[in-house]
Amino acid sequence: MTDTEHDVAGLQRRLAAFAAARDWQPYHTPKNLAAALSVEAAELLEIFQWLTPEQAEKVMEDPGSAHRVEDEVADVLAYLLQFCQVLEIDPLAALAAKIDRNELRFPPRRRDGTDESGADGGDRHSSE
């Protein structure tokens, strides 16, 4: 593997070649890829479903569960990259723009729990 095969564009090319070799492109519509992404994200969640917070923090210590987590992360990322390629979205640029918006929307909190404007800061965990 070269370094360029591990960058976003290189991985997208590999995924596209894999799908093309199997004639899967007709099925790789935005709707189908979004659905597949959702299913794979649910499969990742399933690993953690009944774990306590303490067990979840240690999930990567067990080789079997670590392998399952890594596989599901790979599946989620694969479908996300394919989705972005089909819709011509640059995922890194989209993420950078989202972080920029969130930095404005959610200013840092002061020690007293208020933001720079003196407000209480609102929902701190939303990425919307």
Sine and cosine of phi, psi and omega as CSV:
sin_phi,cos_phi,sin_psi,cos_psi,sin_omega,cos_omega
0.00,0.00,0.69,-0.73,0.10,-0.99
-0.99,-0.10,0.25,-0.97,0.02,-1.00
-0.87,0.49,-0.56,0.83,-0.04,-1.00
-0.95,0.32,-0.32,0.95,0.08,-1.00
-0.98,0.20,-0.20,0.98,0.03,-1.00
-0.97,-0.26,0.11,0.99,0.12,-0.99
-1.00,-0.03,0.18,-0.98,-0.09,-1.00
-0.84,0.54,-0.76,0.65,-0.04,-1.00
-0.90,0.44,-0.64,0.77,0.02,-1.00
-0.90,0.44,-0.67,0.74,0.04,-1.00
-0.92,0.40,-0.63,0.78,0.05,-1.00
-0.89,0.45,-0.64,0.77,0.05,-1.00
-0.89,0.45,-0.69,0.72,0.02,-1.00
-0.89,0.46,-0.68,0.73,0.02,-1.00
-0.90,0.43,-0.66,0.75,0.01,-1.00
-0.91,0.42,-0.66,0.75,0.02,-1.00
-0.91,0.42,-0.64,0.77,0.04,-1.00
-0.87,0.49,-0.73,0.68,0.01,-1.00
-0.92,0.40,-0.66,0.75,-0.02,-1.00
-0.89,0.45,-0.64,0.77,-0.01,-1.00
-0.90,0.43,-0.33,0.94,-0.02,-1.00
-0.93,-0.36,0.11,0.99,-0.03,-1.00
0.83,0.55,0.67,0.75,-0.01,-1.00
-1.00,-0.05,-0.13,0.99,-0.08,-1.00
-0.81,0.59,-0.62,0.79,-0.01,-1.00
-0.87,0.49,-0.39,0.92,-0.02,-1.00
-1.00,-0.02,-0.21,0.98,-0.05,-1.00
-1.00,0.00,0.88,0.48,0.08,-1.00
-1.00,0.05,0.34,-0.94,0.04,-1.00
-0.82,0.58,-0.68,0.73,0.00,-1.00
-0.89,0.46,-0.74,0.67,-0.03,-1.00
-0.91,0.42,-0.65,0.76,0.01,-1.00
-0.93,0.37,-0.62,0.78,0.06,-1.00
-0.90,0.44,-0.65,0.76,0.03,-1.00
-0.90,0.43,-0.71,0.71,0.01,-1.00
-0.89,0.46,-0.63,0.77,0.05,-1.00
-0.87,0.49,-0.69,0.72,0.02,-1.00
-0.89,0.45,-0.68,0.73,0.01,-1.00
-0.89,0.45,-0.71,0.71,-0.01,-1.00
-0.92,0.40,-0.61,0.80,0.07,-1.00
-0.89,0.45,-0.62,0.78,0.05,-1.00
-0.91,0.41,-0.60,0.80,0.04,-1.00
-0.92,0.40,-0.57,0.82,0.10,-0.99
-0.91,0.42,-0.71,0.70,0.03,-1.00
-0.88,0.48,-0.60,0.80,-0.03,-1.00
-0.84,0.54,-0.57,0.82,0.01,-1.00
-0.86,0.50,-0.58,0.82,-0.08,-1.00
-0.99,-0.13,-0.08,1.00,-0.21,-0.98
-0.75,0.66,-0.77,0.63,-0.11,-0.99
-0.95,-0.31,0.22,0.98,0.01,-1.00
-0.99,0.14,0.54,-0.84,0.15,-0.99
-0.96,0.29,0.28,-0.96,0.07,-1.00
-0.83,0.55,-0.60,0.80,0.01,-1.00
-0.92,0.39,-0.67,0.74,0.04,-1.00
-0.91,0.41,-0.64,0.77,-0.01,-1.00
-0.89,0.46,-0.61,0.79,0.01,-1.00
-0.91,0.40,-0.38,0.92,-0.05,-1.00
-0.97,-0.26,0.17,0.99,-0.12,-0.99
-0.86,0.51,-0.51,0.86,-0.04,-1.00
-0.99,0.16,-0.11,0.99,0.03,-1.00
-0.97,0.24,-0.40,0.91,0.03,-1.00
-1.00,-0.07,0.85,-0.52,-0.05,-1.00
-0.83,0.55,-0.60,0.80,-0.01,-1.00
-0.92,0.39,-0.74,0.67,0.00,-1.00
-0.95,0.30,-0.56,0.83,0.04,-1.00
-0.87,0.48,-0.67,0.74,0.02,-1.00
-0.89,0.46,-0.67,0.74,0.02,-1.00
-0.89,0.46,-0.70,0.71,0.01,-1.00
-0.88,0.48,-0.73,0.68,-0.01,-1.00
-0.88,0.48,-0.66,0.75,0.03,-1.00
-0.89,0.46,-0.68,0.73,-0.02,-1.00
-0.94,0.34,-0.61,0.80,0.09,-1.00
-0.87,0.49,-0.68,0.73,0.03,-1.00
-0.89,0.46,-0.67,0.74,0.02,-1.00
-0.90,0.44,-0.70,0.72,0.02,-1.00
-0.87,0.49,-0.74,0.67,-0.03,-1.00
-0.91,0.41,-0.64,0.77,0.01,-1.00
-0.86,0.50,-0.74,0.67,0.00,-1.00
-0.93,0.38,-0.59,0.81,0.04,-1.00
-0.90,0.44,-0.69,0.72,0.01,-1.00
-0.91,0.42,-0.63,0.77,0.05,-1.00
-0.91,0.41,-0.67,0.75,0.04,-1.00
-0.85,0.52,-0.74,0.67,0.00,-1.00
-0.89,0.45,-0.63,0.78,0.01,-1.00
-0.91,0.42,-0.70,0.72,-0.01,-1.00
-0.88,0.47,-0.63,0.78,-0.03,-1.00
-1.00,-0.08,0.09,1.00,0.02,-1.00
0.83,0.55,0.74,0.68,0.08,-1.00
-0.98,-0.22,0.74,-0.67,0.13,-0.99
-1.00,0.06,0.96,-0.28,-0.11,-0.99
-0.90,0.44,-0.56,0.83,0.01,-1.00
-0.95,0.32,-0.63,0.77,0.06,-1.00
-0.92,0.39,-0.64,0.77,0.03,-1.00
-0.89,0.46,-0.67,0.74,0.02,-1.00
-0.92,0.40,-0.70,0.72,0.01,-1.00
-0.87,0.50,-0.68,0.73,0.02,-1.00
-0.90,0.44,-0.63,0.78,0.01,-1.00
-0.91,0.40,-0.67,0.74,0.05,-1.00
-0.88,0.47,-0.68,0.74,0.04,-1.00
-0.84,0.54,-0.73,0.68,0.00,-1.00
-0.90,0.44,-0.66,0.75,-0.01,-1.00
-0.93,0.37,-0.54,0.84,0.05,-1.00
-0.90,0.44,-0.57,0.82,0.07,-1.00
-0.97,0.24,-0.65,0.76,-0.07,-1.00
-0.95,0.32,-0.57,0.82,-0.06,-1.00
-0.84,-0.55,0.99,0.17,0.00,-1.00
-0.91,0.42,0.38,-0.92,0.00,-1.00
-0.86,0.51,0.51,-0.86,0.04,-1.00
-1.00,0.06,0.49,-0.87,0.16,-0.99
-1.00,0.08,0.11,-0.99,0.04,-1.00
-0.87,0.49,-0.47,0.88,-0.01,-1.00
-0.99,0.12,0.06,1.00,0.05,-1.00
1.00,0.00,-0.03,1.00,0.04,-1.00
-0.99,-0.11,0.33,-0.94,0.06,-1.00
-1.00,0.05,-0.11,-0.99,-0.07,-1.00
-0.88,0.47,-0.39,0.92,0.01,-1.00
-1.00,0.03,-0.11,0.99,-0.04,-1.00
0.99,-0.11,-0.08,1.00,0.03,-1.00
-0.97,0.23,0.21,-0.98,-0.07,-1.00
-0.98,0.22,-0.07,1.00,0.12,-0.99
1.00,-0.07,-0.35,0.94,0.06,-1.00
0.93,0.35,-0.39,-0.92,-0.05,-1.00
-0.95,0.30,0.92,-0.40,-0.10,-1.00
-1.00,0.06,-0.15,0.99,-0.11,-0.99
-0.92,-0.39,0.08,1.00,-0.01,-1.00
-0.99,0.13,0.64,-0.77,0.10,-0.99
-0.96,-0.28,0.18,0.98,-0.03,-1.00
-0.96,0.28,0.00,0.00,0.00,0.00
